[in-house]
Amino acid sequence: MPINISTSPVIFRWRPAAWLRVTGEDAANFLQGQFTSDLRPLTQPSARAVYGLWLSLKGKVLADSFVLRGGAPNEFWIGSYFSSSSVIRERLESHVIADDVVIEDVTVEWAGVSVIGEGAAKLIEQLAGLGGLAFPGRRERGENIEWLHRVALGEPVWVAGAGLTVVGEDEVARRRIAAGIPAIPADIGPGDLPNEAGLEADAISFTKGCFLGQEVMARLRAMGQVRRRLVRVRGWGEGFPTLPAAVFLGARQVGELRSAESDGTGGWIGLAMVSLLQVTAGAALAFAADGAPGMRWLDAP
């Protein structure tokens, strides 16, 4: 079931949860062996960023990020909307043995501007050469571009001059949820597998070779369907419980609502982790055992 979202470009000002600088002679090979996505495309001039995950040895999702190649030799940037810099840095440093790799946390020094909606890519192309780091984002499934700049240099002058509507966190969350894009770790975290959020298509390479958690990913791919899935739900009424909230079908708990945001029409949309063994698409779900239905699963798995 589609959820209508305006395609008119908007601007969102944000601060990253993580922005790390990774340098050293072994940086490229080290990151390639840790990240779930293939970083080799970053050697191409047209490649701006690669999105992927940082997994545990058991294949659970510790964090997500974009990885960008820096301007200096052997320099990379790691940035995330929601996954904290301390989690990513600790995950990486725990696997640096004799590698020539230096990881610096510069999160507080950077800020971002998202341009979301049709025409975002064209606008960013027109601004080439004005400094900053630009790359495709994950705010929604349509056009959206991130522009990262150093806080000390102030906000780029083009932001105020673009003449675009400025939106807040609630609108950006609504677009993300409507697109079925999980926030990590709120929607998918250390207790979850990437396949349970459909991230195997967006964030995992099955051809790049070894990375931490790769064996688990290969087994899951061979086995097929997971037993749980993060799905979109629509609720009625103005409010929803404190998140995460248990979700029931009849007397049995079958999942958990993890994200939710008002849809602007007197209801709300959300992302819920549900059991595929107990719930089918379209099922009406409640927030209490044998309670009145408060939401409906929108998508097929």
C-alpha positions as CSV (number, residue, x, y, z in Angstrom):
1,M,0.0,0.0,0.0
2,P,1.6,3.3,-1.0
3,I,2.0,6.2,1.4
4,N,1.9,9.5,-0.3
5,I,4.8,11.8,0.4
6,S,5.4,15.2,-1.4
7,T,8.2,15.2,-3.9
8,S,8.8,18.9,-3.6
9,P,12.5,19.5,-2.5
10,V,13.0,20.3,1.2
11,I,16.0,21.0,3.4
12,F,16.8,19.4,6.7
13,R,19.6,20.5,9.0
14,W,21.2,17.7,11.1
15,R,24.2,16.7,13.1
16,P,25.7,13.2,12.5
17,A,25.8,10.6,15.3
18,A,29.1,9.5,13.9
19,W,31.7,11.2,11.7
20,L,35.1,9.4,11.8
21,R,38.3,10.0,9.8
22,V,40.3,6.9,9.0
23,T,43.8,7.1,7.7
24,G,46.9,4.9,7.2
25,E,48.6,2.8,4.7
26,D,46.3,-0.2,5.5
27,A,43.1,1.8,5.8
28,A,41.5,0.6,2.5
29,N,42.2,-3.1,3.0
30,F,41.3,-2.9,6.7
31,L,37.9,-1.3,6.1
32,Q,37.2,-3.6,3.1
33,G,37.6,-6.6,5.5
34,Q,35.2,-5.1,8.1
35,F,32.4,-3.5,6.1
36,T,29.5,-5.5,4.6
37,S,29.6,-3.6,1.4
38,D,32.2,-3.5,-1.3
39,L,34.4,-0.4,-1.0
40,R,36.3,-0.9,-4.3
41,P,33.8,1.3,-6.3
42,L,35.2,4.2,-4.3
43,T,38.3,4.1,-6.5
44,Q,36.1,5.4,-9.3
45,P,35.8,9.2,-9.7
46,S,32.0,9.1,-10.0
47,A,31.6,7.1,-6.7
48,R,30.8,9.4,-3.8
49,A,29.8,7.0,-1.0
50,V,29.0,3.4,-0.1
51,Y,26.4,2.4,2.4
52,G,26.7,-0.7,4.6
53,L,26.9,-2.2,8.0
54,W,29.2,-3.1,10.8
55,L,28.3,-6.6,12.1
56,S,29.3,-8.7,15.0
57,L,30.9,-12.1,14.5
58,K,27.4,-13.6,14.8
59,G,26.1,-11.4,12.0
60,K,24.1,-9.1,14.3
61,V,23.8,-5.4,13.4
62,L,26.1,-3.2,15.6
63,A,25.9,0.0,13.4
64,D,25.5,1.3,9.9
65,S,27.3,4.1,8.0
66,F,28.3,5.6,4.8
67,V,32.0,5.3,3.8
68,L,33.5,8.0,1.6
69,R,37.0,8.4,0.2
70,G,38.7,11.5,1.4
71,G,40.8,13.9,-0.6
72,A,44.1,12.8,0.9
73,P,45.9,9.5,0.0
74,N,44.6,6.6,2.2
75,E,41.9,8.8,3.8
76,F,38.3,7.7,4.4
77,W,35.3,9.2,6.1
78,I,32.7,7.1,8.0
79,G,29.4,8.8,8.8
80,S,26.1,7.7,10.3
81,Y,22.7,9.3,10.9
82,F,21.9,7.3,14.1
83,S,24.7,4.9,15.0
84,S,27.0,6.4,17.5
85,S,30.7,7.2,16.8
86,S,31.7,5.4,20.0
87,V,30.1,2.1,18.9
88,I,31.7,2.3,15.4
89,R,35.1,3.3,16.7
90,E,35.1,0.6,19.3
91,R,34.0,-2.0,16.7
92,L,36.8,-1.0,14.4
93,E,39.6,-0.6,17.0
94,S,38.9,-4.0,18.5
95,H,40.0,-5.5,15.2
96,V,43.1,-3.4,14.5
97,I,46.0,-5.7,15.2
98,A,49.2,-4.8,13.3
99,D,47.4,-2.7,10.8
100,D,48.6,0.9,9.9
101,V,45.2,2.4,10.6
102,V,44.4,5.6,12.6
103,I,40.8,6.3,13.6
104,E,39.8,9.8,14.7
105,D,36.4,10.8,16.0
106,V,35.6,14.3,14.6
107,T,31.8,14.0,15.0
108,V,31.4,17.3,16.8
109,E,33.3,19.2,14.1
110,W,30.8,18.4,11.3
111,A,27.2,19.2,10.4
112,G,24.9,18.1,7.6
113,V,22.3,19.5,5.3
114,S,19.9,17.1,3.6
115,V,18.2,18.1,0.3
116,I,15.2,15.7,-0.1
117,G,12.9,15.4,-3.1
118,E,12.9,15.6,-6.8
119,G,15.7,17.9,-8.1
120,A,18.0,17.3,-5.1
121,A,20.8,15.7,-7.3
122,K,20.6,18.5,-9.9
123,L,20.9,21.2,-7.2
124,I,24.0,19.5,-5.6
125,E,25.7,19.1,-9.0
126,Q,25.3,22.8,-9.6
127,L,27.1,23.4,-6.3
128,A,30.2,21.3,-7.2
129,G,33.4,23.0,-6.2
130,L,31.9,24.9,-3.2
131,G,33.6,22.6,-0.7
132,G,32.0,20.1,1.7
133,L,31.2,16.5,1.0
134,A,28.1,15.5,-1.0
135,F,26.7,12.0,-1.5
136,P,23.3,10.2,-2.0
137,G,21.5,9.7,1.3
138,R,18.9,7.3,2.7
139,R,16.1,9.7,3.8
140,E,13.6,8.2,1.4
141,R,13.6,6.0,-1.8
142,G,13.6,9.0,-4.1
143,E,16.2,11.7,-4.7
144,N,18.0,12.8,-1.5
145,I,21.4,14.2,-1.1
146,E,23.6,14.9,1.9
147,W,26.0,17.8,2.2
148,L,28.5,17.6,5.1
149,H,30.4,20.7,6.1
150,R,32.8,21.7,8.9
151,V,31.0,23.5,11.7
152,A,33.8,26.0,12.1
153,L,33.3,27.2,8.6
154,G,29.6,28.0,9.2
155,E,26.7,26.8,7.2
156,P,27.2,27.1,3.4
157,V,25.6,30.2,2.0
158,W,23.7,28.3,-0.6
159,V,21.5,26.7,2.0
160,A,19.7,30.0,2.8
161,G,19.7,31.0,-0.9
162,A,18.2,27.8,-2.2
163,G,14.7,29.0,-1.4
164,L,13.6,25.5,-0.2
165,T,11.3,24.7,2.7
166,V,13.0,23.7,5.9
167,V,11.6,20.6,7.7
168,G,12.2,19.1,11.1
169,E,13.0,15.7,12.4
170,D,9.4,14.5,12.5
171,E,8.9,15.1,8.8
172,V,12.2,13.4,7.9
173,A,11.3,10.4,10.2
174,R,7.9,10.2,8.5
175,R,9.5,10.0,5.0
176,R,12.0,7.4,6.2
177,I,9.3,5.2,7.8
178,A,7.0,5.6,4.8
179,A,9.9,4.3,2.6
180,G,10.5,1.3,5.0
181,I,14.1,2.4,5.7
182,P,15.2,1.3,9.2
183,A,17.0,3.5,11.6
184,I,19.9,1.7,13.2
185,P,20.0,0.8,16.1
186,A,16.4,1.8,16.9
187,D,14.8,-0.4,14.3
188,I,17.5,-3.0,13.8
189,G,20.2,-3.4,16.4
190,P,22.6,-5.8,18.2
191,G,19.8,-8.4,18.7
192,D,18.8,-8.5,15.0
193,L,20.1,-9.8,11.7
194,P,20.3,-7.4,8.6
195,N,18.1,-9.8,6.6
196,E,15.2,-9.2,9.1
197,A,15.1,-5.6,7.8
198,G,15.6,-6.5,4.1
199,L,19.1,-4.9,4.3
200,E,20.7,-7.7,2.3
201,A,19.8,-5.9,-0.9
202,D,21.0,-2.4,0.2
203,A,23.9,-3.1,2.5
204,I,25.6,-6.5,1.9
205,S,27.9,-7.7,-0.8
206,F,27.9,-11.4,-1.5
207,T,30.7,-11.1,-4.0
208,K,33.4,-9.0,-2.3
209,G,35.0,-11.7,-0.3
210,C,35.4,-12.0,3.5
211,F,34.2,-9.5,6.1
212,L,33.3,-9.9,9.7
213,G,29.9,-11.7,9.9
214,Q,30.2,-12.9,6.2
215,E,29.8,-16.6,7.0
216,V,26.5,-15.9,8.8
217,M,25.2,-13.8,5.9
218,A,26.2,-16.6,3.4
219,R,24.3,-19.2,5.5
220,L,21.2,-17.0,5.7
221,R,21.3,-16.5,2.0
222,A,21.4,-20.2,1.4
223,M,18.6,-20.9,3.9
224,G,16.2,-18.4,2.4
225,Q,13.4,-16.8,4.5
226,V,14.1,-15.4,8.0
227,R,11.6,-15.9,10.7
228,R,11.0,-12.3,11.6
229,R,10.7,-9.2,9.4
230,L,10.6,-5.4,10.0
231,V,7.4,-4.3,8.3
232,R,5.5,-1.0,7.8
233,V,2.3,-0.6,9.9
234,R,-0.4,2.0,10.0
235,G,-2.1,2.9,13.2
236,W,-5.2,4.8,14.0
237,G,-5.7,7.4,16.6
238,E,-3.5,10.4,17.5
239,G,-1.0,8.6,19.8
240,F,1.1,5.4,20.2
241,P,2.8,3.9,23.2
242,T,6.3,4.6,24.3
243,L,8.7,2.9,22.0
244,P,9.7,0.1,21.7
245,A,6.2,-1.3,22.4
246,A,5.1,-5.0,22.4
247,V,2.7,-6.0,19.6
248,F,0.0,-8.7,20.0
249,L,-2.2,-10.9,17.9
250,G,-4.9,-12.1,20.1
251,A,-3.3,-13.3,23.4
252,R,0.1,-13.8,21.9
253,Q,3.0,-11.3,21.6
254,V,4.1,-11.5,18.0
255,G,6.5,-8.6,17.7
256,E,7.5,-5.0,18.7
257,L,6.7,-1.6,17.3
258,R,10.1,0.2,17.0
259,S,9.5,3.5,15.1
260,A,6.4,5.6,14.7
261,E,5.5,9.0,13.5
262,S,2.2,10.9,12.8
263,D,1.0,10.6,9.2
264,G,-0.6,14.1,9.3
265,T,-4.1,12.6,8.8
266,G,-5.1,11.7,12.4
267,G,-3.2,8.4,12.4
268,W,0.4,7.3,12.3
269,I,2.8,5.0,10.4
270,G,5.5,2.9,11.9
271,L,8.0,0.1,11.6
272,A,7.4,-3.1,13.6
273,M,9.4,-6.3,13.9
274,V,6.9,-9.2,13.7
275,S,7.1,-13.0,13.6
276,L,6.5,-14.4,10.1
277,L,5.4,-17.7,11.7
278,Q,2.5,-16.1,13.5
279,V,1.5,-13.0,11.5
280,T,0.5,-12.6,7.9
281,A,0.4,-9.4,5.8
282,G,-2.7,-7.3,6.5
283,A,-3.2,-8.6,10.0
284,A,-4.7,-6.2,12.6
285,L,-2.5,-6.0,15.7
286,A,-2.9,-4.7,19.2
287,F,-0.8,-3.2,22.0
288,A,-2.1,-5.6,24.7
289,A,-3.0,-9.2,24.9
290,D,-6.6,-9.7,23.5
291,G,-6.7,-5.9,23.2
292,A,-8.5,-3.8,20.6
293,P,-6.6,-3.6,17.3
294,G,-4.5,-0.4,17.0
295,M,-2.6,-0.9,13.8
296,R,-2.4,-3.0,10.6
297,W,0.5,-4.5,8.8
298,L,0.8,-2.9,5.4
299,D,3.3,-4.9,3.5
300,A,3.9,-8.4,2.3
301,P,7.2,-9.9,3.5
